[in-house]
Amino acid sequence: MLTTPPSPTGIWSTIIILVVLDIIAVVLRFSARRRLKQKLQIDDWLCAVSLVLVFGCASIWFYGLSTKSLGYPTPVDPSELQERSSLTASNWTIETARKLEYSTLCIVTPLLGTIKLSVLFFYRRLFVIDNHYKNARNLILIFMITVIALWATASGLLFMFTCGTHWRAIYASVGDESTEGMCLNGLDIGYSFAISDFMTDAIIILIPIPSVWKLHLSWGRKLAVTGVFLLGILATWASLVRLIVMVWIRQIGYDPSFDEELLLSNEVYYLNLEAMVALLASCLPTLRSLFTTASVDSVIRGVRSMFSLRSGSGTDSDSQLSKQKTPPYDGAGYSAKGGIVIRGESADSRRSWV
């Protein structure tokens, strides 16, 4: 059920597994670059930064679980059971849960921003050969990079200064009259952030599809390349799940009949789930060179070699790419630099993939 977090054991398992998978994915990403003797670029370093931020999010969960301030019902005296979630109720556990939620929001916002930027810079590495301002692909990607950078910065500042500089108000109970009017509506901010997060994920997933389908490739190969990029659907799915959770939390509002600690735990859990899955998904398309079996190569088939982008439109970038110098080709599907190329394609389209 999305309305309640998993059991503490389930949370421990999920977070540990995802952190380990993220570490493996980022390490393999760097190993793939080294294997192909390629320089590390900004998309790789952004993934490394994202991994550090993932460690921060995981640490918050581990602390919350170990102190039972996240993932557990609010501990109360049985005689006070009916008033355990009063709007004026406040104890160490609830206050700690609020602090951990606040800390998570301040970390997850730049984390999601760096992951999205990493994907966009990866697209730019693949698609943009000519950096001229008239290049439509370059302009679109620069525009999206700017939008995401502003979105992450603005969202982070909004969460950080929800109550201005009235820091005590962030952790105070909802019904504390002494903090009335000091804070913005946190539910509305979280809901707006979830919507914009899902929308930007969906847009980023769709960006490469038109260029893929302009390639002079067979339908099967186009579908294979499209599938590589659609691995990012994992991140979009996670953001959609969190959006659904936020819709439910917003509908509940500050209903005292619900345990506040479990509500906060639910929000923090799905924030972490989305971020960790997104980092994993962002690394998957770059790991092709680490696999050598024919079955894998047939699915992930030298993406960059396909991106000669020689569409019928004949743009300036398309014509320039056809003039690029290519490494020797052995006729069996491999270039001298270790990248797989498309069998049967013309020589000017054979380029090793990232």
N, C-alpha and C positions, 0 to 999 in steps of 0.2 A: 504494500500500500504506500502511495506517495504521501499520504497525510501523516505518517509517522516514520521516524527514522528506523533503520534496522536495529537489531539488538546490539549491545556493546561489542559482543564477540564478532558480529557481522561487520561492524564499523572498523574494528581493529584489522580484520582480515582484508577488507576492501581497500583501506588506505595503504596498508603495507604492500599488498600486491600491486596496486597502481603506482606507488612510488618506485618499487623495484623495476617495474616495466618501463617507467619513464627514464630511470637511470640507464637501463639497458639500451633503450631507443636512442638516447642522446649520445651515449658512448659509441654505439654502432654507427651513428650518423657521422661522427668525427672519424671513425675508423674507415668508413667508406670514402671520405675525402682523401684520407692518407693513402688508401689503397690505389686510388686513381691519380695520386700525385696532384691533387687540386688544392688551390689555396682556400683556406677558410674565409668565408665571406660573411656579411652582416646577418644573413638568415641563420647561419650556424651559431654565431655568437648570441643572437637573440634567444635561441633555444637553450643555450647554456645559462643565460640569465633567468629564463623561465624555470629551469630546473632548480636553481637556487631558491626562487620564490616558492616553488612547490615544497621544498624542504621546510620553508617557513610555515606554510599552511598545514603540513603534516604535523609539525611540532605543536601547533595550536591544538589540533585534535588529540594528540597524545597526552598533552597536559590536561585537556578537558576531560578525557576519559579516565585518566589516573586520579583526578580529583573529584570525579563524578559530577562535574559541573556541566558536562555535555554528554548526551546519550542516555541519561537516566532521568526518571521522574524527579520532580522537586521533593526533597526529603522534608516531611512535616510530621508533626505530632498527630496521632490519630484523632484527637479531640478537635483538631483544627482542619480536618480534611475538607470540609465544605468551603473553607475560606483560603485554601492554599494558594489560589491564584488571584486573590483580591488585587485590584488596580493599585492599592497602596502597599501591597505586600513587598517586602524586600529583605533578603538575607544574603549571607556571603555567597551561597551557591548561585542564586539568581543574578547577583551583581557580577560575579565572575563570568557567568554565561554571557551577559551583555557585553562585558569587556572583550571576551573571546570573539563574539560576533563582530564587534567593531574592528578588532584587529584583523580578522579574516577579510572583511570588506576592504580594508585599506591595503591588503596584500593582493587579494584576488583581482582587483580592478587593474592594476598595472600588469599582473600576470597574464590575464586574458588579452590585454593590449599587446604585450610582447609576442605572444603566440600568434595572434592575427597578423602582426607586422612581419613576423618570420615567414609566414606563408606567402604574404604579398611580395616580399623581397625574393622569395624562392621563385614565384611566378615571373618576376622581372628578370631574374637570372636566366630563365628558360626562354621566355618569349621575346624579350627586347634585345635586339642586336644593334639597332640604330637608336641612339639616345636623343635624336633630334626632336625639337619641340613639336614638330608636325606629325610625329609618329603617334598614331591614335592609341596603340596599345600602351606605349610609354606614358602618355598623358592620363589614361584611365587608371593605371597602376599608381602613378604619383598622386593622383587625386584621392584614391582610396587609402593610400598610405597616410596622407595628410589627415583625412577624415578619421581614421582609426587612432592616430596619435592624439588628435584633439579630443576625441571621444573618451579615450582612456584617461587623459589628463583631467578633463572636466569632471568625469565620473568619480575619479579618485579624490579630487578636491572637494566635491560635493559630499561624498561619504565622510571624508575626514573632518569637514567643518559643518556637519549637519546641525550642530548646536553652536556654531560660531566658535568662540574660544571659551564657552561655558562647559568645560570638560566634565564637571560633575553631573551635568544634566544628561550626558550620554548614558550614564550608568544608573541614573535615578529611576524610581518606579514611575509608571505611566501616570499615576494619580497624584504624584508629588506636586502640590500647588506652588511650592517655592521655585520650581523650574518651568512653570507654565509660560508658554510663549517664547521660550528660548530656542526651541528646535523646530526644524522643518518636519513635515510628515514623512517619517522613515519608511512607512509602507508604500507610499506613492513613489518615493525615490527608488526603492528596491524594485517595484513593479516596472517603472519606466526603464530602469537599467536592464532588467531581464528581457523586455521587449526589444530594446535597441541591440542587445547582445545577440539575440536570436536572429534579428534581421541582418546584422552585419555578417554573421556566420553564413547565412543563406546566400547573401550576395557574393561573398568570397568564394564559396563553393562553385557558383555559376560562372565566375569570371573566365576561367580557361576553356569552358566548353565550346563557345563559338569558334575559337581559334583552332581547336582540335578538329572540328568538323569541316574546316576549310582546307585541311590537308589533303594532298593527293595520295590517299591511302585507301586500302580496302575497308569495307565496313567492319570486318572483324578486327582489324588493327585499330580503327578509330574507337571501337567499343573497348578495346583493351586499354588504350591510353585514357579514355574517359573514366574507366574503372579505377585507374591509378589515382586520379584526382578526386574521385568520389569517395575515396577512403576518408576524406574529411567529413563525410556525413556522420561519422561517429561523434565528432565534436558538435555538429548541428543537432544531432539527436539528444546529446547531453544538455545542450542549452534549451532545447524544447521542453525536456522533462523539468528542468529548473523553472522555466516560465510557467508551466502548469502548476508547480508547487507554489510559486509566488502568487498566482491567481487565487489559489485556495487560501493562502495565508492572508492575503489582502481582504478577501471576503470575510474571514473570521475577525480581522481587525484586532481590537484589544478586548476580546470576549474573555471575561474572567473565568468562564467555565472550562477553558483549555489551559493545560499546564504550560506556563511560559517557557520553562527550560526545554521541554520537548519541542516546542515550536522553534525556538532558537537553534536547537540541535538539528532539526530538519532542514532549516535554511542553510546552516553552515555545512552540513553533510553534502547537500546537492551543489553548493558552490564549489566545494573541493572536488566532488566527482566530475563536474564539468571541466574544471581546469586541468585535472590530471589526465582525463581522457583526451582533451584537446591537444595537450602537449604530445601525447603518444601518437595521435592521428597525424599531427603536423610532421612527424619524423618518418612515418612509414614510407611515403613516396621516394625518399632519398636513399633507401637501403637496398636498392636493386643489385648493386655491384657485389654485395656480400653473398648473393645466392647464385649458384652456377647450374642448378638442375634445369633441364629443358622445360619442365612444366612451369616453373616460376618465370623463366625468361620469356616464355610464350605469352604470359599475361602482362608482365611488366617489361616492355620491349623497347628499351633505349629511348626514353622520352625525348631527350634533347635531340637525338638524331632525327626524330620525326619532325621536330619543330623547324624545318626549313621554312615553314609558314608560307609556302608558295601558293597562296590562294589565287583564285582567278582575278582578284582585284588588282594584283600587281602593285602593291604599295612600295614605297621607297625602301622600307626595311626588308621586304620580301626580296627585292632585286639585289640588295646588298648582301643578304645572307647567302644567296646562290653563288656569290663570288668568294665566300670564305674558303681559306685553305684547309684541306681536310687531311687527317693522318692516313698513312697507307692502309689499304684494305686488303685482307687476305682472301676474300671471296667466300669465306665460311661464316661470316657474320660477326667478325671481331676486328676492331681497329687496333693499331699498334699501341694506343694509349690504354687499352684494356676495356674500352666501352663496347657494348653490343650495338650493332647497327642493323638496319633493316635489310634483309636479304631481298635482292631483286630491285632495290631502289637505285635511282641514278646516282652517279658518283658525287654530284654536288649536294646531295641530301644526306650523305653518310657522315654523321657526326656522333661522337660518343656522348652519352648522357651523363648528367650530373650524378 
